[in-house]
């Protein structure tokens, strides 16, 4: 599809909720894995919150969102990794979208306890617990079709518990890693702006891919491959020359090979036929 062509009617943005879901996933992971004491700490997003006398608190605050410059793609429309197979009456459905927006979400994790040693213990536990999250979110990728249906990459109704071993199923993965994004001076200024006391803290980066709306395509993609001559065989003789003009030993022409990767959907290969030579008119 031409990037400058008008965009047909599209559906809702598939990745509109992913940022909030990542924050909720961090909360849920720490709550589910807490095993230091019977009383689970309180989780807060407001750094100004003042706990009670004996209350322990884990603060989780997303303070920065940035686009990943190393994985940035061009904004032209491309075929989306979702294929809805049709039946005898309806053709297969092919969809296009802009490449996903790859974003880095930065979180500040701070702790509070009445005694400093307890706060340090809680901070150490949080550090080790979050180190175990190889994938904070790992589930089938959800696509919202223009007609409102929620499907996975195979075109089935969306099921977050679908079998992960299917090769055609695209998975959504959100990684979480500790990073050194704030200096002590930056953190002091940050807590001061929030009107909160300075507390021990950690910074983490979550990497997400945000999908936009899908655009329905018609007829699939047509690929035109012109017939090209070989650069190392300028004439039709059996001798093969190198670019420098030196004769090379004859070798068979390479045979056509299938490209690696999954089988393309709705792709048509068009090969131009050789023009027929004109026949001489008989007297």
C-alpha positions in Angstrom: 0.0 0.0 0.0 1.2 3.5 -0.8 2.1 5.4 2.4 0.8 8.6 0.8 -2.6 7.1 -0.1 -5.7 8.0 1.9 -6.2 5.6 4.9 -9.4 3.7 4.8 -11.6 3.5 7.9 -9.8 1.8 10.7 -10.7 0.2 14.0 -9.6 1.0 17.5 -6.0 1.0 18.6 -4.9 -2.4 19.8 -2.2 -1.2 22.3 -4.2 1.6 23.9 -4.2 0.0 27.4 -0.8 -1.6 27.6 0.9 1.2 29.7 -1.7 0.9 32.5 -1.5 -2.9 32.2 2.2 -2.9 32.8 1.9 -0.8 36.0 -0.8 -3.2 37.2 1.4 -6.2 36.4 4.2 -4.8 38.5 1.8 -4.4 41.5 0.3 -7.9 41.0 3.7 -9.6 40.7 5.1 -8.1 43.9 1.8 -8.9 45.8 1.7 -12.5 44.6 5.4 -13.2 45.5 5.6 -11.4 48.8 6.8 -13.9 51.5 8.7 -11.8 54.1 5.9 -11.6 56.6 2.2 -12.3 57.0 1.2 -8.7 56.5 1.6 -7.6 52.8 3.0 -4.1 52.4 0.8 -1.3 51.1 1.3 -0.3 47.5 1.0 3.3 46.6 1.6 5.5 43.5 1.4 8.8 45.4 4.8 9.6 46.8 3.3 12.1 49.2 1.4 9.4 51.0 2.3 9.3 54.7 1.9 5.8 56.2 0.8 5.0 59.7 3.3 4.3 62.5 4.0 0.6 61.8 2.9 0.4 58.2 5.3 -0.6 55.4 4.8 0.8 51.9 6.2 0.1 48.5 5.9 3.1 46.1 5.7 2.4 42.4 5.7 5.6 40.3 6.0 5.8 36.5 8.0 9.0 35.9 9.1 8.9 32.3 8.1 7.6 28.9 10.4 7.6 26.0 10.5 6.1 22.5 13.3 3.6 21.8 15.5 5.2 19.1 17.3 2.0 18.3 14.2 0.1 17.3 12.4 2.9 15.5 10.6 1.9 12.2 9.3 3.9 9.3 5.7 4.8 9.5 4.6 3.3 6.2 1.8 0.8 6.2 2.8 -2.8 6.3 1.0 -6.1 6.5 0.0 -6.8 10.1 0.8 -10.2 11.6 -2.8 -11.2 11.8 -4.6 -13.4 9.2 -8.3 -14.2 9.3 -9.0 -17.2 7.0 -12.3 -17.0 5.1 -14.7 -19.7 3.9 -16.1 -20.6 0.5 -18.4 -17.6 0.5 -16.0 -15.0 2.1 -12.4 -14.4 1.0 -9.4 -14.4 3.4 -9.1 -11.1 5.3 -5.7 -9.3 5.2 -5.0 -6.3 7.4 -2.3 -3.5 7.4 -1.0 -1.3 10.1 1.8 1.1 11.0 4.8 -0.6 12.7 4.3 -0.9 16.5 5.4 2.1 18.6 8.3 0.7 20.7 8.4 2.6 24.1 10.4 2.5 27.3 8.5 3.1 30.5 10.6 4.2 33.5 9.5 3.4 37.0 10.7 4.6 40.4 10.3 2.0 43.2 10.8 3.3 46.7 10.1 1.8 50.1 9.1 3.1 53.6 9.2 1.5 57.0 9.3 2.9 60.6 12.9 1.5 61.0 15.5 2.1 58.4 16.8 -1.5 58.6 13.3 -2.8 57.8 13.1 -0.4 54.8 16.4 -1.7 53.5 15.2 -5.3 53.9 12.1 -4.5 51.9 14.1 -2.8 49.2 16.4 -5.8 48.9 13.5 -8.2 48.6 11.9 -6.0 45.9 15.1 -6.0 44.0 15.5 -9.8 44.0 11.8 -10.3 43.2 11.8 -8.1 40.2 15.0 -9.7 39.0 13.0 -12.9 38.5 10.6 -11.2 36.0 12.1 -12.4 32.6 8.8 -11.3 31.0 6.5 -9.1 33.1 3.7 -9.7 30.5 3.7 -12.8 28.3 0.4 -13.5 26.5 -1.0 -13.9 23.0 -1.0 -10.6 21.1 -4.5 -9.0 20.8 -5.7 -7.4 17.7 -8.8 -5.2 17.4 -10.4 -5.6 13.9 -12.2 -2.6 12.3 -15.5 -4.3 12.9 -14.8 -4.5 16.7 -13.8 -8.2 17.0 -10.9 -9.2 19.3 -8.7 -11.8 17.7 -5.2 -13.3 17.9 -2.7 -13.5 15.1 -4.4 -16.7 13.7 -7.8 -15.0 13.5 -9.4 -16.9 16.4 -11.5 -15.1 19.1 -8.9 -13.8 21.6 -8.1 -16.1 24.5 -5.3 -15.0 26.9 -4.7 -18.7 27.8 -4.3 -20.0 24.3 -1.7 -22.7 23.6 1.7 -21.0 23.3 3.3 -23.7 21.3 1.5 -22.8 18.1 4.1 -21.5 15.6 1.7 -19.1 14.0 0.7 -17.5 17.3 2.4 -14.1 18.0 3.1 -13.5 21.7 3.1 -10.1 23.4 6.2 -9.8 25.6 7.0 -6.9 28.0 10.5 -7.1 29.6 11.5 -5.4 32.8 15.1 -4.6 33.7 16.8 -2.5 36.4 18.5 0.6 35.1 20.5 3.5 36.5 18.3 6.3 35.2 18.3 8.9 38.1 21.3 10.3 39.9 21.0 11.0 43.7 20.7 14.7 42.9 18.0 14.1 40.3 16.1 11.9 42.8 16.3 14.5 45.6 14.9 17.2 43.2 12.2 14.7 42.0 11.1 13.9 45.6 11.1 17.7 46.4 8.9 18.5 43.5 6.5 15.8 44.7 6.6 17.3 48.2 7.6 13.9 49.5 10.5 12.9 51.8 13.6 11.3 50.2 13.5 7.5 50.5 15.8 4.7 49.2 14.8 4.0 45.6 15.4 1.8 42.5 14.7 2.6 38.8 13.4 0.1 36.3 12.7 0.2 32.5 9.8 -1.7 30.9 9.9 -2.1 27.2 6.6 -2.3 25.4 5.3 -2.4 21.8 2.1 -0.4 21.2 0.0 -1.4 18.2 -2.2 1.1 16.5 -5.4 0.6 14.4 -5.7 -2.1 11.7 -6.7 -1.2 8.2 -8.5 -3.8 6.1 -6.8 -4.6 2.8 -8.1 -6.2 -0.4 -6.5 -8.6 -2.7 -3.3 -9.1 -0.7 0.1 -7.9 -1.8 1.4 -8.1 -5.3 5.2 -8.4 -5.8 6.7 -7.7 -9.2 10.1 -9.2 -9.8 11.7 -8.0 -13.1 13.9 -10.4 -15.1 17.5 -9.3 -14.5 20.6 -10.6 -16.3 23.6 -11.9 -14.3 26.4 -9.4 -13.7 29.1 -12.0 -14.1 27.8 -13.3 -17.5 27.5 -10.4 -20.0 27.1 -12.6 -23.0 25.5 -15.9 -23.9 28.7 -17.9 -24.3 29.7 -20.6 -21.9 32.7 -18.6 -20.6 32.0 -16.7 -17.4 33.9 -13.5 -16.7 34.7 -11.8 -13.4 34.0 -8.1 -13.0 37.7 -7.5 -13.8 37.4 -9.3 -17.1 39.3 -12.4 -16.1 37.9 -15.8 -17.2 36.4 -17.9 -14.5 35.7 -21.6 -14.4 32.2 -22.5 -15.5 29.7 -23.2 -12.8 26.0 -24.0 -12.9 23.6 -21.1 -12.3 22.1 -21.1 -8.8 18.6 -22.7 -8.6 15.7 -20.7 -7.2 15.3 -21.1 -3.5 12.4 -20.4 -1.2 13.0 -17.5 1.1 13.3 -18.4 4.8 10.6 -17.7 7.3 6.9 -18.5 7.5 4.8 -19.0 4.4 3.6 -15.6 3.1 -0.2 -15.0 3.0 -1.9 -13.8 -0.2 1.4 -13.0 -2.0 1.4 -13.3 -5.8 4.6 -13.7 -7.7 4.4 -12.2 -11.2 7.1 -13.3 -13.7 7.3 -11.4 -17.0 7.3 -13.7 -20.0 10.0 -13.5 -22.7 8.7 -11.6 -25.8 8.2 -13.8 -28.8 10.6 -13.1 -31.7 8.7 -11.8 -34.9 8.4 -14.4 -37.7 9.4 -13.5 -41.2 6.6 -13.2 -43.7 6.7 -15.9 -46.3 6.5 -14.8 -49.9 
